[in-house]
Amino acid sequence: VQEVEEQLAGLRIARRCVPSQEPAYLLDIDSSRAARPGSGRFVAVSCSGGSLRVYDGETLRLLREYRGQPGALSGVRFAHACDSLVFSACGRGTVRCWDVRSASQEPVQLFTGYPSNVFISFDVGCSDLIVCAGTEKVEKDVFLVFWDARGVTDCAGATKEPLGVYSESHNDDITKICFHPIEPNLVASGSTDGLVNVFDINKDNEDDALISTCNSDSSVSSLGWSGQDYKQVYCTTHDEGFCWWDMAQLDTDEPITLLHVLDVRESVCTENHGLHYLVGGLYHEKAEKLFLVGGTNTGNIHLISCGTDGLSLVGTLRGGHSATVRSFCWSPTEESLLTGGEDAQLLLWKPGAVERSLTKKASLKISSSVQKRVRVHNTSLKSRKK
């Protein structure tokens, strides 16, 4: 574990993307997993202006940009078994699948929701069979919407309607959805109602499908799986809290809560540099160790080790970003880290790397109209705690 912590702390900038002519916040990042031997991987980024950008994973050269999607994007995910298919969900109630080999601005598949749906979260199951999206609350309704994702490439341009919905388990915006990494029937959802629910979607109805409900006591901002065989679930909250649960203890008398930290900023000592926010979690499979990624408003990135006895700072990555970091993606095969932020920069970090880019760090001022369209970290949600 110490070796892994030293490796993470030793990450250095290997590449920096060329700044776009239209600067935007980089809100979510994913990289393709199924790269063929000898071929590179792709990196996809969702931007605050509503576009989806695709980069070469090694050089960070911009390959494609898909524009004109209605409503703000709520994430980006590559298919697990096909490295050229990438999904994005948008606020106007659709999930779109793109083939990054094609310059066409038309998706190869369109998954439509119901008329009132505003999607703010989504994920793709580990077997690529199911897509699930979470909605904002409209009047009293909030939904997890499911689609059959099979045969995406066989029917280009086709539109798919939902298989069905879950509507009873949350009572506020569903901010995060995360399928289990190796069990295709398990999915976790997090909401501004403070709840993290785990479902077995093989069950016949929503009541039977709901395996567990965990309360974070705040609004959920990120969500993930960790531990051996991924039997643990963790979340971070919009007021920078952290919760960690062990699903293996559900049928025992042992408590399922491994750790609950109300405010990570107060519990992690970062000397004079401060910790202003959390971005999310990073599970290191080789070390079987969970880390949190956080940072400062000036662009420093803090890596935090999670243990049942508490949290500790592993290291700080400096000199990369000049503003708040919004997104990251960890590659376990290459042991590299991609980060994106409000400075419109996309960075690739590798152990002991030397930067091979002519582009210098720039502090890019983004227009306030963009800021209004994206969710920002704030502490006003404390008043909404249960």
N, C-alpha and C positions, 0 to 999 in steps of 0.2 A: 504493500500500500504506500509506503514512504517513497518508493521508487516512482510510482505513478504520480504522486503529489509533486515530486520534484520535476517530473516530465511536464506536467500541466503548467507549473510555475515557470518552466523554461520555454514555453511557447513564444515564438518570435514571428514577426510579420514576414511572410514569404511572398505575398502578392497583394496588390492594391488595385481595384478596378479603376479604369479611366472614368472621371466624373461625367455624368450625363449632362446633356445640354438643358435638360429639364430636371433640376434637383428635386428629390422627393424623399420622404422618410422611408426607410427600408423596414417594413413591418414584420415580415416573416421570411424564413429561408428554409429550403429543403434541398438535399442533393440526391441524385439517383444512386441506387444501391446495386443494381444488377449490371454494372458495366461489364461488357464482354472482355475477355483477355486481350490486352494490347490496345483497347480503346479507352478513352477518357470518360469521366463522368460529367454529368450536367449539374448545374446549380440553378435553381429557380428562386426568384425573389418577388414578393408582392409589395407593391409600392403605394404610397398614400394617394397618388393621383389616380388610382384605379387600374394601373397597368400591371402586367405580369412580365418580368424580364427573365430571360434564360441566358446563362453564361457558360463558357467553357470552365470546367471545374479546376483545371490546372493553371490556366493563364488568366482567368477572370475576364476574358474577352467577351464582350456582349455579342450573342449570336442571334437572338430574336427578341422582339417586344410585341406583346399582344395588348392592344389598346381598346378603349371604347366599351369596357364592360360596365353595365349599369349598376351604380351603387358601389360603395366602398368594398374592397376585397377583405375577406376574413380568413386569410391563410393560403398556403400552397403545399401540396403533397404530391410526391412522385408515386406512381404505381410501384409495388414491391418487386414484381417479376418482369417488368418491362421498363427499361431505363429511358424510353423516349416518351412515355405518357405521363403528363402532369395534370393535376386537378387544382381548380381554384373555385372558391365559393364567393358569391357577391351578395350585397345587401338587398337586391331586388328578387330574391327568392329563387336563384338558380345555382347549380354547381356545374362547372364546365370542365371538360377533359380536352387537353390539347396534345397534339403530336409535335414535339419540338423539332422534328426533322422537317416539318412543313412550315413554310412562311405564310400560309393561309391564315387570315384573321378569323376564320370560322372554326369553332371547336369541332372535334370529331364526335363528341357526344355532349348532349345537353340534358341535365337532370333538373326537372322542374318541380317546384314545390307547390303549395296551395297559395291562392291569391294574396293572402295577408302576410305570408312568410317574409321575414327579414332575417337572412342567415348571418350570424356573427361568429360561428364556429363550425368546424367540420373535420372529419378524418376519413381515411380509407382503411378498411380491414386488412390485416396482414396477409390474407390469401387473395386480396383484390376482388373479393366476391361482393362486398357490401360497402356502400358509401353512406355516411350518416352526417346530418347537419343539424345544428342547434339554432333556435330562433330567439329573437328579441321578444319580450312580452308585448302582446297587442291586446288591449283591454284586459281580459283575465286569462288569455291563452298563451301558453308557451309549449313548444313541441321539439321533440327529437324526431327528425324525419329520415326514413331509411329508403334506399334504392338498391336494386339489383345491378351490380356493376359489370356483370359478365358480358362478354362479346362486344366490348367497347370498340375494338378496331374492325369488327365485322360489319358494322352498320354505321358508317361515317355519316355524321350530320343528323343522326336519328335523335329523337327526343324521348326521354324515359320519364314516366310518372312514378310517384312513390309506391313502395310496397306497403307502407303503413307508417304509423306514428306512435310514439309514447307521449302522453299528455298529462299524466297525473303525478309524476315524481318530482317535478320542480315547480316553483311558483313565481319565478323571476327569470330574467335573461339567462340563457345557457351560454356561458362565455367560453367554455372549453369542452372538447370531446377528444378522447384518446383511446383508440383500440389497443387491446393487449398485443404485445410484440410477437407472441408465438401461439396464442389461443384465439383463433378467429371468431369465436362466439362471444368473447368477453369485451365489453366496452365500458369506459368510465366517462362520466359527465360531471362538469362543475358549473356552478351558477352564482349569480349575485345574491341568491338566497342563502349562501353559505354552505350548501350541501354538496358533497361529492358522492354520487351514486355509481354503483357497479352493477351492470346488467349481464345476464346470460341470454343473448338474443335467440338462442335455440328454443327457448320456452314459448309456449303458445300465447301467452298474454303478458301485459306489462306487470301485473301484480306478481306473477310467478317468476318473471325475468329479473326482478329487482333482488339482487343478492345481498347488498349491504348499502346502508346510508351512513355516511360519516359527516360530522358537522365541523366546519372550519371556523365557525363563529365570525366569518367575514365574507367578503365578496371574492370569489375564486378568480385568479388571473392566469395561472398556468397549472398544468396537470401532467402527471406521468406515472410510469410503472418502474419499479426497481426491485432489487434483491434477487436471490437465487430463484430461477424459474419465474421471475417477475411476479412474485406473490405479494409484493408491497405496492401501495399507492401513495403518492405524495401530491401536495399542491402548495402553491404560493398564493398570496392574497393581494388585493389591490392596495392594502395599507401595509404591505411588506411583511406579512406574517408567513409562517411555514408550518405545515402539518404533514405528518408521516404516519401511515397506518399499515398494519400487517394483516392481510386477508387470510393468512394461514391460521390465524387465531380465532377465526369466526366461530368455529364449532367447539371451542375450548373455553375454559374458565379464565384464561389469561386475557388481560386487557389488549385491545388491538392497537391502541395508540402507542407508537414508538417515540414520538417527539412532537410537542406543540410549542412553538415559539410565537408569541404575540407580535413582536416587532424585532425582526432580524437585525435592523440597524442598531438597536440598543444592545444586542447580545454578542455581536462580532466586533472585536477590537481591530481597527484598521489604522492604528496610529493617527497620523495627522491628515490622512487622505479621505476619511469618511466613507460611509456606504449610504447612498441616497435611494437606491431602489433595487429590486430583484427582477431579473429577466425570466428565469426558469431553472429547471433542473437538468442535470447531465448524469446519466448512469453509466459508469465505466465497467463494462462487462468483465474484462480480464481481472480487474482488482476487486470485482463485486462490491463496488463502492459508489455511493451517491454523493454528488457535488451540486452546489447551487452556483449559478452565475448571476452576479449583480454588478453594480457599478456606480460611477459618479456622473454628475451632470456635465463634467468636463471631458468625459470619454474614457476614463480609467475603467478597467474591467477587473472585478474581484472574483476569485475562485474560492469557494467555501466548502470545506469538508463537513459532511453530515454524519453524526454518530448518535446513538441512543443517549449518550451522556451530554450531547450538545453540539454546537457548531464551532468551527475554527477556521480562520483565514489560512489558505494554502499559499496564495500568491496573488500578485497584481500585474496585469498586462497593461503597460503604458506605451504612449507614443503612437497609438493607432488612431483612435477616434478623437474628435474634438467636441463632441456633444453626446447626449444620452444614447446609449446602445439599446436598440429595441428588439433585436432578434439575434439568434445564433443557431448553428447546426454543427453537431459533433460527428465526425467520421471515425467510427471505431476501427475500420480497416487501415486507414491512413494515419490514425491518431492525430488528426488535424482539426482545427476549429475555424468555422466561418462566422463572421460577425457583421451586422449591419446596423446603421443608426440614423439619428436625426440629422447627421452631417452629410447624409446621402452617400456615405462611403461603404463599400463592401470589401472586407479584408479576409485574407486567408492566413491563418497562423499555423506554423509547424514547429516541432521541437528543434531548437537551435538554428532556425532558418536565418538566412541573410536576405534582406529585401532585394528583389530583382526588378524593381519598377522605377521608371523615370518620373512617375507622378509624385509630387510632394503633397504632404498633408495640407489640407486647406480647411479653414473654418467657413462652412457654407451656410449662409443665412437663408432659412426656408420661410416662405411667405406665411403670414398668420392665417390666411384662408385655408392652408393645408392643415394647420394645427387644429382648426375647428372641426375637421372631418375625422380626426383620429382620436382614439382614447388615450389619455395620458395618465401616468401614475399620479395619484394624489392621496391626501390623508383625510379628505372630507367624508370618506366612506365609514370612518370610525363611528360616526353618529348612527350608522345603520346597523351596527352589530346587534345581534340578538341578545 
